[in-house]
Structures are given as C-alpha cells and as structure tokens.
Amino acid sequence: RRPGGGPGGPAASSAGRRCFTLRVAGAGGGPGSLPVPVDTTGETHVWVRDESGRRAWLVSVRRSVERATVFIVLSDAQGRPPHRIENRSPTTALRYRQAGDPSGGWSELGPLQWRAHLWPSPERPPRLEVAFAVRPSQGTHD
C-alpha cells in the first residue's frame, strides 16, 4: 500500500496502478475483495468476503469520469450476476473450476442449483473445466 492507503482506501497494485478494495465494516481488516483499479472506466464485479473468508456479497463497481471527477458507483449484483452457472440435472452434482488455474480447487454445485460466478483469476482465459461429481455409492446404472 502507498502511504495514506488505509483499509478500503487507495492502494498500489502489483502493476503500479491505483486500486481500492472493498471490506466489511467492523471486520477488523479481515478479507475483502480483489483490488479494483480506479483509473479505468467501465463496470466490473467483485466478491466481498466476510470475516471467515467466504464470498458473501457480489458487488457491481461502475467507474466513470466527468470533467475532473471520478465517479465510483457500487451496487448489489446478487440478483443479476455477470455469469451464472446452472446445474439442471435432477440427480447429479457438478464440479467446476477455471481452466488453466493450478491453484484453483474444484467448486461443487448440487442438483437443480445455480450460482453466481466470477472468474477467480481474471487474467487467465475465461474457460471452465466441468465434471460430474459421481459419488462411489451411486455406482453405475444400465
């Protein structure tokens, strides 16, 4: 962080760009969001993590510039995520992860469920690896 860049305030990213992170108030500086660049315009989405590190809130971050003023608008994106993964199977769970991300573990999605999705490594290609989560007790069926 640069001097004066307290929790949730401006910070320097690894690329030297000005960024900010979103954190839960009163969480004691615990996990927050990934860094969001300040100097670019447009919309992006970030997960804000709770005290235990779980993804708790999906937030839309819109940045625009009018004259010499930078506007950053935050809004709840839970009901309209940028990507959504659906499992329409009534009996089988799915596992998925971002392709080419060796540090990314598998996430599981139960039968007839959906989940908002953001790419855990936005710098990698936006591709998923998907597999059926077959349980040993399910066996095989003819």
C-alpha positions, 0 to 999 in steps of 0.5 A: 500500500502507498502511504495514506492507503488505509483499509478500503482506501487507495492502494498500489497494485502489483502493476503500479496502478491505483486500486481500492478494495472493498471490506466489511465494516467492523471486520477488523481488516479481515478479507475483502475483495480483489483490488479494483483499479480506479483509473479505468472506466467501465463496470466490473464485479467483485466478491466481498468476503466476510470475516471467515473468508467466504464470498458473501456479497457480489458487488457491481463497481461502475467507474466513470469520469466527468470533467475532473471527477471520478465517479465510483458507483457500487451496487448489489449484483446478487440478483443479476450476476455477470455469469451464472452457472446452472446445474439442471440435472435432477440427480447429479452434482457438478464440479467446476473450476477455471481452466488453466488455474493450478491453484484453483480447487474444484467448486461443487454445485448440487442438483437443480442449483445455480450460482453466481460466478466470477472468474477467480483469476481474471487474467487467465482465459475465461474457460471452465473445466466441468465434471460430474461429481459421481459419488462411489455409492451411486455406482453405475446404472444400465 
